[in-house]
C-alpha cells in the first residue's frame, strides 16, 4: 500500500514538473527546432509547429521564400509567433533559419535564435492580438547608462503602441530577452495604462529597415 502511494506521489510530481516546464516557454526554446513543410499541402500562412496546453508556436509561411533545386539549402529569415493561451496574445519574433529542399515540394527547416551573449539576432518584436494583428511593438536593448552616468550595461525592453507609437518606460530584465518567459513579457502589456502612455514620446522605436522588412501590414 505504501509503495503504491509512493508511486502515485512520484507520478504527481512528474506531472507538476511537466506543467511547470510547459508554462515557462521562452523565445530561446526555438533553438534548433526542426520541421518539414510540404508546399502542396500547406494552405495557411501560419503553420503550427508546436502545441501544448499553454502555448502554440507558429511559423509564418510565404511560398515565395521557397524556390530551391532539390538537394540545395539556403540561410534565411524565420518569422515565428509564440502564442500564449493564457493571455490570448502572441509574440512575433525574427530568427535565423536554414531551409533544405529534400524532395519535390518538401523542405526541411531548422531554426536558430541567432543570438549571442546579451544580443538578439533582431531586437525588434511585435505583440499580436488573437487574430494576429499588431497591438504593440517591442524593442530590446543592451546598453550602458546614458552620459554622464557610468556603470555596467543593462538589458531592458520598451513597449510601444502600434497605433500612435507612444512608448512606455524601460522594463529592466536580467539578461537577454530570449530567456524571459513568454507570459512574463505579455504580463507587462496587461499593466499598461494607455491614458498615461499617450502623453509620452511617440517616435517609432523600431528602425525603418526592421519595420519595412518584418512588420509590413
C-alpha positions as CSV (number, residue, x, y, z in Angstrom):
1,X,0.0,0.0,0.0
2,X,2.8,2.4,0.9
3,X,4.6,1.6,-2.3
4,X,1.5,2.3,-4.3
5,X,1.1,5.7,-2.6
6,X,4.8,6.5,-3.2
7,X,4.4,5.7,-6.9
8,X,1.3,8.0,-7.1
9,X,3.3,10.8,-5.4
10,X,6.1,10.4,-8.0
11,X,3.6,10.5,-10.9
12,X,2.0,13.6,-9.5
13,X,5.4,15.3,-9.1
14,X,6.3,14.4,-12.7
15,X,3.1,15.8,-14.0
16,X,3.6,19.0,-12.0
17,X,7.1,19.4,-13.3
18,X,5.9,18.9,-16.9
19,X,3.2,21.6,-16.4
20,X,5.8,23.9,-14.9
21,X,8.1,23.4,-17.9
22,X,5.4,24.0,-20.4
23,X,4.2,27.1,-18.6
24,X,7.7,28.6,-18.8
25,X,8.2,28.7,-22.6
26,X,10.8,31.2,-23.8
27,X,11.9,32.5,-27.1
28,X,15.1,30.6,-26.7
29,X,13.2,27.3,-26.8
30,X,13.0,27.6,-30.6
31,X,16.8,27.0,-30.8
32,X,17.5,24.1,-33.3
33,X,13.8,23.5,-33.8
34,X,13.4,21.3,-36.9
35,X,10.3,20.6,-39.0
36,X,9.2,19.9,-42.6
37,X,6.9,21.8,-45.0
38,X,5.1,20.4,-47.9
39,X,4.4,23.2,-50.3
40,X,1.4,21.4,-51.9
41,X,-0.3,20.7,-48.6
42,X,0.1,24.0,-46.8
43,X,-2.8,26.3,-47.4
44,X,-2.3,28.7,-44.5
45,X,0.3,31.4,-43.9
46,X,0.6,30.2,-40.3
47,X,2.0,26.7,-39.8
48,X,1.6,25.3,-36.2
49,X,5.0,23.7,-35.4
50,X,4.4,23.2,-31.6
51,X,1.3,23.0,-29.4
52,X,0.5,22.2,-25.8
53,X,-2.0,23.3,-23.1
54,X,-0.3,26.7,-22.6
55,X,1.3,27.7,-25.9
56,X,1.1,27.3,-29.7
57,X,4.1,28.2,-31.8
58,X,3.5,29.2,-35.5
59,X,5.9,29.5,-38.4
60,X,4.9,32.4,-40.7
61,X,5.0,30.8,-44.2
62,X,5.4,32.5,-47.5
63,X,5.8,30.3,-50.6
64,X,7.8,32.9,-52.4
65,X,10.6,32.2,-49.9
66,X,10.9,28.6,-51.1
67,X,12.3,28.2,-54.6
68,X,15.3,25.9,-54.4
69,X,16.5,23.0,-56.5
70,X,16.4,19.5,-55.0
71,X,19.3,18.9,-52.6
72,X,20.1,22.6,-52.2
73,X,19.8,24.7,-49.0
74,X,19.9,28.3,-48.0
75,X,20.1,30.5,-45.0
76,X,17.3,33.0,-44.4
77,X,14.9,34.6,-42.0
78,X,12.4,32.8,-39.9
79,X,9.3,34.6,-38.6
80,X,7.8,32.9,-35.6
81,X,4.8,33.6,-33.3
82,X,4.7,32.3,-29.7
83,X,1.0,32.4,-28.8
84,X,0.0,32.3,-25.2
85,X,-3.3,30.7,-24.4
86,X,-3.4,32.4,-21.0
87,X,-3.2,35.9,-22.4
88,X,-4.7,35.2,-25.8
89,X,-1.8,37.1,-27.4
90,X,1.3,36.3,-29.4
91,X,4.9,37.4,-29.6
92,X,6.2,37.8,-33.1
93,X,9.9,37.4,-33.4
94,X,12.6,37.1,-36.1
95,X,15.2,34.3,-36.1
96,X,17.7,32.6,-38.4
97,X,16.7,29.6,-40.5
98,X,18.3,27.0,-42.7
99,X,16.0,25.6,-45.4
100,X,16.9,22.5,-47.4
101,X,14.9,21.1,-50.2
102,X,14.6,17.3,-49.5
103,X,12.4,16.4,-52.4
104,X,9.7,17.8,-54.7
105,X,7.6,20.3,-52.7
106,X,9.2,19.2,-49.4
107,X,11.5,21.5,-47.4
108,X,13.3,20.8,-44.1
109,X,13.6,23.8,-41.9
110,X,15.9,24.3,-38.9
111,X,15.6,27.5,-36.8
112,X,18.3,29.1,-34.7
113,X,17.8,32.1,-32.5
114,X,20.9,33.8,-33.9
115,X,21.5,35.4,-30.5
116,X,24.8,35.7,-28.8
117,X,25.7,36.8,-25.2
118,X,23.2,39.6,-24.4
119,X,22.4,40.4,-28.1
120,X,19.5,39.3,-30.2
121,X,19.6,38.4,-33.9
122,X,16.8,41.0,-34.5
123,X,15.9,43.1,-31.4
124,X,12.6,44.3,-32.7
125,X,9.4,42.3,-31.9
126,X,5.7,42.7,-32.0
127,X,2.8,41.7,-29.7
128,X,-0.2,40.3,-31.7
129,X,-3.8,40.0,-30.7
130,X,-5.8,36.8,-31.0
131,X,-6.3,37.5,-34.8
132,X,-2.6,38.1,-35.3
133,X,-3.0,41.8,-35.7
134,X,-0.3,44.2,-34.3
135,X,-1.1,45.6,-30.9
136,X,2.3,46.7,-29.6
137,X,5.9,46.8,-30.7
138,X,8.9,45.9,-28.5
139,X,12.5,47.0,-28.8
140,X,15.1,45.2,-26.7
141,X,18.3,47.0,-25.7
142,X,21.6,46.0,-24.0
143,X,23.3,49.3,-23.4
144,X,25.4,51.3,-20.9
145,X,23.7,54.1,-18.9
146,X,23.5,57.4,-20.8
147,X,26.2,60.0,-20.1
148,X,27.3,61.4,-17.8
149,X,26.4,58.3,-15.8
150,X,28.8,55.4,-15.8
151,X,28.2,51.8,-14.9
152,X,27.6,48.3,-16.2
153,X,25.4,47.6,-19.3
154,X,21.8,46.8,-18.6
155,X,19.2,44.8,-20.5
156,X,15.8,46.2,-21.0
157,X,12.9,46.5,-23.4
158,X,10.4,49.2,-24.3
159,X,6.8,48.6,-25.3
160,X,5.2,50.9,-27.8
161,X,1.6,51.2,-29.0
162,X,1.2,50.1,-32.7
163,X,-1.3,52.9,-33.4
164,X,0.3,56.1,-32.2
165,X,3.8,54.7,-31.4
166,X,3.7,56.2,-27.9
167,X,6.2,54.4,-25.6
168,X,6.4,53.2,-22.0
169,X,9.3,53.3,-19.7
170,X,12.1,50.8,-20.0
171,X,11.4,47.5,-18.3
172,X,14.7,46.2,-16.9
173,X,15.5,42.5,-17.2
174,X,18.4,40.3,-16.0
175,X,19.7,39.2,-19.4
176,X,18.9,38.5,-23.0
177,X,15.2,38.9,-23.8
178,X,15.1,35.5,-25.4
179,X,15.4,33.9,-21.9
180,X,12.4,35.7,-20.5
181,X,9.3,33.7,-20.1
182,X,6.7,34.5,-22.8
183,X,4.0,35.1,-20.2
184,X,6.2,37.4,-18.2
185,X,6.7,39.6,-21.3
186,X,3.0,39.5,-22.0
187,X,2.1,40.3,-18.4
188,X,3.9,43.7,-18.9
189,X,1.2,44.5,-21.5
190,X,-1.6,43.8,-19.1
191,X,-0.4,46.5,-16.7
192,X,-0.1,49.3,-19.3
193,X,-2.2,52.4,-18.7
194,X,-2.8,53.7,-22.3
195,X,-4.0,57.0,-21.0
196,X,-0.6,57.7,-19.4
197,X,1.3,56.3,-22.4
198,X,-0.3,58.8,-24.8
199,X,1.5,61.7,-23.1
200,X,4.9,60.2,-23.6
201,X,7.4,60.1,-26.5
202,X,5.6,59.0,-29.7
203,X,8.5,58.4,-32.1
204,X,8.8,55.0,-33.5
205,X,11.4,52.9,-31.6
206,X,11.9,50.3,-34.4
207,X,14.2,51.4,-37.2
208,X,12.8,51.8,-40.7
209,X,14.8,48.8,-42.0
210,X,13.3,46.4,-39.4
211,X,9.9,47.9,-39.7
212,X,9.7,47.6,-43.5
213,X,11.3,44.2,-43.7
214,X,9.4,42.4,-40.8
215,X,6.3,44.4,-39.8
216,X,4.5,45.2,-43.0
217,X,0.8,45.3,-42.8
